[in-house]
Amino acid sequence: MAKKVLIVYAHQSAGSFSAAAKAAAVEVLTAQGNTVEVSDLYAMKFKATATAEDITGEIKNAEHFCYAEETKLAWEAGKLSADITEEQRKLTEADLIIFQFPMYWFTVPAIMKGWIDRVLTLGFAYSQEKRYTQGIFKDKKAMLSFTTGSHESMFSANGINGDMNVTLWPLQNGILHYCGFQVLAPQVFWAPSHAPAEARSTMLETWRTRLQGLLEEEPLSFTPMDCFDGEKGFQLKPEVHEKHATNQFGLTVGIHLGKPLPPNNQMKAGV
């Protein structure tokens, strides 16, 4: 069955490796009969700052402006700015969202962080009751596809940059999984700017091969929300803690129980 895919893309150059990765995704997924829409953030001159200008109606409390609360009210009243409303429409219609970007300072570029801050508004993308495995987007899939400036060895458990699984936890758990998305394993293009042309071509072919079955992939594993006690500060329930007490590894990168981190928890599904 044909699906709808949204690619949120952030790179300034049409000649970049990121552009080639984005183009490969559009080509392969479209050839399968899927509908692919691209939000080219730099080309759109997408506003990265979350401000009162994002609301077209009156501000409830201008003196003590709270972006989350004010945009929730504006979303409910249909008074968010046109650029946010359009991106929320794309997201609502999509079955899969791919974030394609070069990693900047161990995270997404500022313009993409602005998309996240402004589009994933309170009420639309999450609420106190609807988050994580009970989140609003639990029937959608999302993934990160990105290039690094450093070699893979530098992002290892023994590498100078630290374990990539740890680097990805705030993005994949704190943003995507928080909103309920089923998070697919990331597609990491290791240091293409330092790789010869043949190696870069191989990276793209590997991506093209993965794209053939991407929509059927199983997501990464996260600890279900019902394993936590909401009346006790959302701590892991004693019975869950006890169940995993003798395990060699923690549950996830973040909920590690003081144990060694589970290998590749944020890099591969089924581990």
PEHU-V133643 format. One record per pair of residues at least 12 apart in sequence whose C-alpha atoms are under 10 Angstrom apart, sorted by the first residue. I is the first residue (numbers start at 1). J is the second residue. D is the distance in Angstrom with one decimal. If there is no record, write none. Layout:
# PEHU-V133643
<<I,J,D> <I,J,D>>
This chain:
# PEHU-V133643
<<1,32,9.5> <1,33,8.4> <1,34,8.4> <2,29,9.4> <2,30,9.4> <2,32,7.5> <2,33,5.6> <2,34,4.8> <2,35,7.4> <2,95,9.8> <2,215,9.8> <3,29,9.0> <3,30,9.6> <3,32,9.3> <3,33,7.8> <3,34,4.9> <3,35,6.3> <3,36,8.5> <3,93,9.5> <3,94,7.6> <3,95,6.1> <3,96,7.9> <3,215,8.3> <4,29,9.3> <4,30,9.5> <4,33,9.4> <4,34,5.8> <4,35,4.8> <4,36,6.0> <4,37,7.8> <4,90,9.2> <4,91,9.6> <4,93,6.9> <4,94,4.8> <4,95,5.3> <4,96,6.7> <4,97,8.8> <5,25,9.7> <5,26,8.9> <5,29,8.1> <5,30,9.2> <5,34,7.2> <5,35,6.1> <5,36,4.7> <5,37,6.2> <5,38,8.4> <5,90,8.9> <5,91,8.8> <5,93,8.4> <5,94,5.2> <5,95,5.9> <5,96,4.9> <5,97,5.8> <5,98,7.6> <5,141,9.5> <5,142,9.6> <5,215,9.5> <6,26,9.6> <6,35,8.5> <6,36,5.9> <6,37,4.9> <6,38,5.8> <6,39,7.4> <6,87,9.7> <6,90,6.8> <6,91,6.9> <6,92,9.8> <6,93,8.6> <6,94,5.9> <6,95,8.0> <6,96,6.3> <6,97,4.8> <6,98,6.3> <6,99,8.5> <6,142,9.3> <7,22,7.6> <7,25,8.6> <7,26,8.4> <7,36,7.4> <7,37,6.2> <7,38,4.7> <7,39,6.2> <7,40,8.2> <7,90,9.7> <7,91,9.7> <7,94,9.5> <7,96,8.4> <7,97,5.7> <7,98,4.7> <7,99,5.9> <7,100,6.9> <7,142,9.7> <7,143,9.8> <7,145,9.9> <8,22,9.3> <8,37,8.7> <8,38,6.0> <8,39,4.9> <8,40,6.5> <8,41,7.3> <8,87,9.6> <8,91,9.8> <8,97,7.2> <8,98,6.1> <8,99,4.8> <8,100,6.2> <8,101,8.4> <8,112,7.9> <8,115,8.7> <8,144,9.7> <9,22,7.4> <9,38,6.9> <9,39,5.9> <9,40,5.0> <9,41,6.1> <9,42,8.3> <9,43,9.6> <9,98,8.2> <9,99,6.1> <9,100,4.8> <9,101,6.1> <9,102,9.6> <9,111,9.8> <9,112,7.9> <9,145,9.6> <9,146,10.0> <10,22,9.8> <10,39,8.4> <10,40,6.2> <10,41,5.5> <10,42,6.3> <10,43,8.9> <10,99,8.2> <10,100,6.4> <10,101,5.1> <10,102,7.6> <10,108,8.8> <10,109,7.3> <10,110,9.3> <10,111,7.2> <10,112,6.4> <10,146,9.9> <11,40,7.9> <11,41,7.8> <11,42,6.6> <11,43,8.9> <11,100,8.4> <11,101,6.3> <11,102,7.1> <11,109,8.7> <11,111,9.4> <11,112,9.7> <12,40,9.2> <12,41,8.8> <12,42,6.0> <12,43,7.7> <13,42,9.2> <13,43,9.7> <16,102,9.7> <16,192,9.9> <16,193,9.4> <17,101,9.6> <17,102,8.9> <17,146,9.6> <17,147,7.9> <17,189,9.1> <17,192,7.3> <17,193,8.2> <17,200,8.2> <17,201,9.9> <17,203,9.9> <17,204,8.9> <18,100,6.7> <18,101,6.2> <18,102,6.7> <18,145,8.7> <18,146,7.2> <18,147,7.0> <18,189,9.1> <18,192,9.6> <19,40,10.0> <19,100,8.5> <19,101,8.8> <20,201,9.9> <20,204,7.8> <21,100,7.8> <21,101,9.4> <21,145,8.4> <21,146,8.8> <21,147,9.5> <21,187,10.0> <21,189,9.3> <21,203,9.1> <21,204,6.5> <21,205,9.6> <21,207,7.6> <21,208,8.6> <22,38,8.8> <22,40,10.0> <22,98,9.1> <22,99,9.3> <22,100,6.6> <22,101,9.0> <22,145,8.9> <22,146,10.0> <23,38,9.9> <24,204,7.5> <24,205,8.8> <24,207,7.8> <24,208,6.4> <24,211,8.6> <25,98,9.1> <25,100,9.8> <25,204,9.7> <25,207,8.1> <25,208,7.1> <25,210,9.8> <25,211,6.7> <25,212,9.4> <26,38,8.4> <26,211,9.7> <27,208,9.0> <27,211,9.8> <28,207,9.8> <28,208,6.8> <28,209,9.0> <28,210,9.8> <28,211,6.6> <28,212,6.9> <29,208,9.3> <29,211,6.9> <29,212,7.4> <29,213,9.5> <29,214,8.9> <29,215,9.2> <31,212,9.6> <32,211,9.8> <32,212,8.0> <32,213,10.0> <35,94,9.0> <36,94,8.8> <36,96,9.5> <36,97,9.8> <37,90,7.8> <37,91,9.9> <37,94,8.8> <37,97,9.7> <38,90,9.3> <38,97,9.8> <38,98,9.4> <39,87,8.0> <39,90,8.9> <39,99,9.7> <39,115,9.9> <40,100,9.8> <40,112,10.0> <41,111,6.9> <41,112,7.3> <41,114,9.8> <41,115,8.2> <42,111,7.6> <42,112,9.3> <44,83,9.5> <45,111,8.8> <46,83,7.9> <46,84,9.5> <46,111,6.9> <46,112,8.8> <46,114,8.2> <46,115,7.6> <47,83,8.6> <47,84,9.6> <47,110,10.0> <47,111,7.2> <47,112,9.6> <47,114,6.9> <47,115,7.8> <47,118,8.8> <48,109,9.9> <48,110,6.7> <48,111,5.0> <48,112,7.4> <48,113,7.1> <48,114,3.9> <48,115,6.4> <48,116,9.0> <48,117,8.1> <48,118,7.8> <49,110,9.0> <49,111,8.4> <49,113,9.0> <49,114,5.8> <49,115,8.8> <49,117,8.1> <49,118,7.7> <50,67,7.3> <50,68,9.7> <50,71,9.8> <50,114,7.0> <50,115,9.1> <50,116,9.8> <50,117,6.6> <50,118,5.8> <50,119,9.6> <51,65,9.2> <51,66,9.5> <51,67,7.1> <51,71,9.7> <51,118,8.8> <52,65,7.9> <52,66,9.1> <52,67,7.3> <52,70,8.3> <52,71,8.6> <52,80,9.9> <52,81,9.9> <53,80,9.0> <53,81,7.6> <54,67,9.2> <54,70,9.6> <54,71,7.7> <54,74,8.9> <54,79,8.6> <54,80,5.8> <54,81,4.9> <54,82,8.5> <54,83,8.7> <54,84,7.7> <54,85,9.9> <54,118,8.0> <55,67,9.6> <55,70,7.9> <55,71,6.8> <55,72,10.0> <55,73,9.3> <55,74,6.2> <55,75,8.7> <55,78,9.4> <55,79,5.9> <55,80,4.7> <55,81,5.5> <55,82,9.3> <55,84,9.6> <56,74,7.8> <56,78,8.9> <56,79,5.2> <56,80,5.9> <56,81,5.9> <56,82,8.8> <57,73,9.7> <57,74,7.1> <57,77,8.7> <57,78,9.0> <57,79,5.7> <57,80,7.9> <57,81,9.2> <58,70,9.4> <58,74,8.7> <58,79,9.0> <59,71,9.2> <59,73,9.1> <59,74,8.7> <60,73,8.6> <60,74,9.7> <67,117,9.6> <67,118,9.2> <67,121,8.9> <67,122,9.1> <68,117,9.4> <68,118,9.4> <68,120,9.8> <68,121,6.6> <68,122,5.7> <68,123,8.9> <69,121,9.0> <69,122,7.1> <69,123,9.1> <70,121,9.7> <70,122,9.1> <71,118,8.8> <71,119,9.8> <71,121,6.5> <71,122,7.0> <71,123,8.6> <71,124,9.5> <72,121,6.6> <72,122,5.2> <72,123,5.6> <72,124,7.5> <72,125,9.9> <72,127,9.8> <73,122,9.0> <73,123,8.6> <74,121,9.9> <75,121,8.0> <75,122,8.6> <75,123,7.6> <75,124,7.3> <76,123,7.9> <76,124,8.6> <80,118,9.7> <80,119,9.8> <80,121,10.0> <81,118,9.9> <83,115,10.0> <83,118,9.5> <83,119,8.9> <84,115,8.4> <84,118,6.7> <84,119,5.5> <84,120,9.1> <84,121,9.3> <85,118,9.9> <85,119,7.8> <86,119,9.2> <87,115,8.6> <87,118,9.5> <87,119,6.6> <87,120,9.4> <88,118,9.7> <88,119,6.1> <88,120,7.8> <88,121,9.2> <88,124,8.2> <88,125,9.1> <89,119,9.9> <91,119,8.9> <91,120,9.4> <91,125,9.7> <91,137,9.5> <91,140,9.4> <92,124,9.4> <92,125,9.6> <92,137,8.7> <92,140,9.3> <93,140,9.8> <94,140,7.5> <94,141,8.9> <94,142,9.7> <95,137,9.4> <95,139,7.7> <95,140,5.0> <95,141,6.3> <95,142,8.4> <95,181,10.0> <95,215,8.8> <96,139,9.5> <96,140,5.9> <96,141,4.7> <96,142,5.4> <96,143,8.0> <96,181,9.1> <96,182,9.3> <96,183,9.7> <96,184,9.6> <96,214,9.5> <96,215,7.5> <97,140,8.0> <97,141,6.4> <97,142,4.6> <97,143,6.5> <97,144,8.7> <97,181,9.3> <97,183,9.7> <97,184,10.0> <98,141,8.7> <98,142,5.8> <98,143,5.1> <98,144,6.0> <98,145,6.8> <98,146,9.9> <98,184,9.5> <98,186,9.5> <98,187,9.8> <99,112,8.5> <99,142,7.8> <99,143,6.3> <99,144,4.9> <99,145,5.8> <99,146,7.8> <99,186,9.6> <99,187,10.0> <100,112,9.4> <100,143,8.8> <100,144,6.4> <100,145,4.8> <100,146,5.6> <100,147,8.5> <100,187,9.2> <101,144,8.1> <101,145,6.6> <101,146,4.9> <101,147,6.7> <101,148,9.3> <102,145,8.5> <102,146,5.2> <102,147,4.7> <102,148,6.3> <102,149,8.2> <102,188,9.8> <102,189,9.2> <102,191,9.9> <103,145,9.5> <103,146,6.2> <103,147,5.9> <103,148,5.4> <103,149,7.4> <103,150,9.7> <103,188,9.8> <104,146,9.9> <104,147,9.3> <104,148,8.1> <104,149,8.6> <105,148,9.7> <105,149,9.6> <106,148,8.7> <106,149,9.8> <106,161,8.9> <106,164,9.1> <106,167,6.6> <106,168,8.4> <107,146,9.9> <107,167,7.8> <107,168,8.1> <107,170,9.0> <107,171,7.6> <108,144,9.6> <108,146,8.8> <108,171,8.6> <116,175,8.2> <116,176,9.7> <117,175,9.8> <120,175,9.0> <120,176,9.9> <120,179,8.2> <122,179,9.9> <123,136,9.0> <124,136,7.9> <124,137,9.6> <124,179,9.5> <125,137,7.2> <125,176,9.9> <125,178,9.1> <125,179,5.8> <125,180,8.5> <125,181,10.0> <126,178,7.6> <126,179,5.4> <126,180,8.0> <127,178,9.7> <127,179,8.6> <130,178,8.8> <130,179,7.8> <130,180,7.8> <131,175,10.0> <131,176,9.9> <131,177,7.8> <131,178,5.2> <131,179,5.3> <131,180,5.6> <131,181,9.3> <131,225,8.3> <132,173,8.1> <132,174,8.8> <132,175,9.2> <132,176,8.4> <132,177,5.2> <132,178,4.2> <132,179,5.9> <132,180,4.7> <132,181,7.8> <132,182,9.4> <132,222,8.7> <132,223,9.0> <132,224,7.6> <132,225,6.4> <132,226,9.9> <133,177,7.2> <133,178,7.7> <133,179,8.4> <133,180,5.4> <133,181,8.0> <133,182,8.4> <133,222,8.1> <133,223,8.2> <133,224,5.7> <133,225,5.8> <133,226,8.4> <134,177,9.6> <134,178,9.0> <134,179,8.6> <134,180,6.2> <134,181,9.5> <134,224,8.4> <134,225,7.0> <134,226,8.8> <135,176,9.8> <135,177,7.9> <135,178,6.8> <135,179,5.2> <135,180,3.7> <135,181,7.3> <135,182,9.8> <135,225,9.6> <136,178,9.2> <136,179,6.1> <136,180,5.6> <136,181,8.0> <137,176,9.0> <137,177,8.8> <137,178,9.3> <137,179,6.0> <137,180,4.7> <137,181,5.1> <137,182,8.0> <138,176,10.0> <138,177,8.5> <138,178,9.7> <138,179,7.6> <138,180,4.4> <138,181,4.9> <138,182,6.2> <138,183,9.7> <139,180,7.9> <139,181,7.0> <139,182,7.3> <140,179,10.0> <140,180,8.0> <140,181,5.5> <140,182,6.2> <140,183,8.8> <141,176,9.0> <141,177,9.6> <141,180,8.9> <141,181,5.3> <141,182,4.6> <141,183,5.8> <141,184,6.8> <141,215,8.2> <141,217,9.5> <141,218,9.6> <141,219,7.9> <142,172,9.0> <142,176,7.0> <142,177,8.8> <142,180,9.7> <142,181,6.0> <142,182,6.2> <142,183,5.1> <142,184,6.1> <142,185,9.1> <142,186,9.4> <142,219,9.0> <143,171,9.9> <143,172,8.0> <143,176,8.1> <143,181,8.9> <143,182,8.5> <143,183,5.6> <143,184,5.1> <143,185,6.6> <143,186,5.8> <143,187,7.9> <143,219,9.3> <144,168,9.3> <144,171,8.7> <144,172,8.1> <144,176,9.5> <144,183,8.6> <144,184,7.9> <144,185,7.7> <144,186,4.9> <144,187,6.4> <144,188,8.1> <145,185,9.1> <145,186,5.7> <145,187,4.5> <145,188,5.9> <145,189,7.8> <145,207,9.5> <146,186,7.9> <146,187,6.4> <146,188,5.4> <146,189,6.0> <146,190,8.5> <146,191,10.0> <147,187,8.6> <147,188,6.0> <147,189,4.6> <147,190,6.0> <147,191,6.4> <147,192,7.0> <147,193,8.9> <148,188,7.5> <148,189,6.4> <148,190,5.3> <148,191,4.9> <148,192,7.4> <148,193,8.6> <148,194,9.9> <149,189,9.3> <149,190,7.3> <149,191,4.7> <149,192,7.5> <149,193,7.1> <149,194,7.9> <150,190,6.8> <150,191,5.3> <150,192,9.0> <150,193,9.3> <150,194,8.6> <151,189,9.4> <151,190,5.6> <151,191,5.3> <151,192,8.8> <151,194,8.3> <151,195,9.5> <152,164,8.7> <152,188,9.2> <152,189,9.0> <152,190,5.8> <152,191,7.6> <153,190,9.4> <155,167,8.7> <155,190,9.6> <157,261,10.0> <157,263,9.5> <163,261,10.0> <163,263,9.8> <163,264,9.2> <164,188,9.9> <164,264,8.6> <164,266,8.1> <164,267,8.0> <165,252,9.7> <165,253,7.0> <165,254,9.8> <165,261,9.1> <165,262,9.4> <165,263,8.2> <165,264,6.3> <165,265,6.6> <165,266,4.9> <165,267,6.3> <165,268,9.6> <166,252,10.0> <166,253,6.4> <166,254,8.0> <166,261,9.1> <166,264,9.6> <166,265,9.2> <166,266,7.8> <166,267,10.0> <167,253,9.8> <167,266,9.1> <168,186,8.9> <168,253,9.3> <168,265,9.9> <168,266,6.6> <168,267,8.4> <169,252,9.2> <169,253,6.8> <169,254,7.0> <169,265,9.2> <169,266,6.8> <169,267,10.0> <170,254,8.9> <172,184,9.2> <172,185,9.4> <172,186,9.0> <172,220,9.4> <172,222,10.0> <172,266,7.7> <173,222,8.0> <173,252,10.0> <173,253,9.5> <173,254,8.6> <173,266,8.9> <174,254,10.0> <177,220,9.7> <177,222,8.1> <181,219,9.2> <182,218,8.4> <182,219,5.6> <182,220,7.4> <182,221,8.9> <182,222,9.4> <183,217,9.9> <183,218,8.6> <183,219,5.2> <183,220,5.7> <183,221,8.4> <183,222,9.2> <183,266,9.3> <183,269,9.2> <184,214,8.5> <184,215,9.3> <184,216,10.0> <184,217,7.1> <184,218,6.8> <184,219,4.4> <184,220,5.8> <184,221,9.4> <184,266,9.2> <184,267,8.8> <184,268,8.3> <184,269,7.3> <185,214,9.9> <185,217,8.8> <185,218,8.6> <185,219,6.6> <185,220,6.1> <185,221,9.8> <185,264,9.7> <185,265,9.3> <185,266,6.9> <185,267,5.3> <185,268,5.3> <185,269,6.1> <185,270,9.9> <186,220,9.4> <186,266,7.9> <186,267,6.1> <186,268,7.9> <186,269,9.8> <187,203,10.0> <187,206,9.7> <187,207,7.5> <187,210,9.1> <187,267,8.5> <187,268,9.9> <188,203,9.3> <188,207,9.4> <188,267,9.0> <189,203,6.8> <189,204,8.7> <189,206,10.0> <189,207,9.1> <190,203,8.8> <217,269,8.5> <218,268,9.7> <218,269,6.4> <218,270,7.7> <219,268,8.5> <219,269,5.7> <219,270,7.9> <220,264,9.8> <220,265,7.3> <220,266,6.8> <220,267,7.8> <220,268,6.5> <220,269,4.4> <220,270,6.7> <220,271,8.0> <221,251,9.1> <221,252,7.9> <221,265,7.3> <221,266,8.2> <221,268,8.9> <221,269,6.6> <221,270,6.8> <221,271,7.4> <222,251,8.0> <222,252,6.7> <222,253,9.4> <222,254,9.6> <222,255,9.2> <222,265,8.7> <222,266,9.2> <223,236,9.5> <223,251,7.0> <223,252,7.3> <223,254,9.9> <223,255,8.1> <227,239,8.8> <227,240,6.5> <227,241,9.1> <228,240,8.5> <228,241,9.9> <236,255,8.8> <236,257,9.5> <241,257,8.1> <244,257,9.0> <245,257,8.5> <245,259,9.6> <247,259,8.7> <247,260,9.9> <248,260,7.2> <248,261,9.1> <248,262,8.5> <249,261,5.7> <249,262,5.2> <249,263,8.4> <250,262,5.9> <250,263,9.7> <250,265,10.0> <251,265,8.8> <252,264,9.5> <252,265,6.2> <252,266,8.2> <252,271,9.8> <253,265,6.5> <253,266,7.4>>
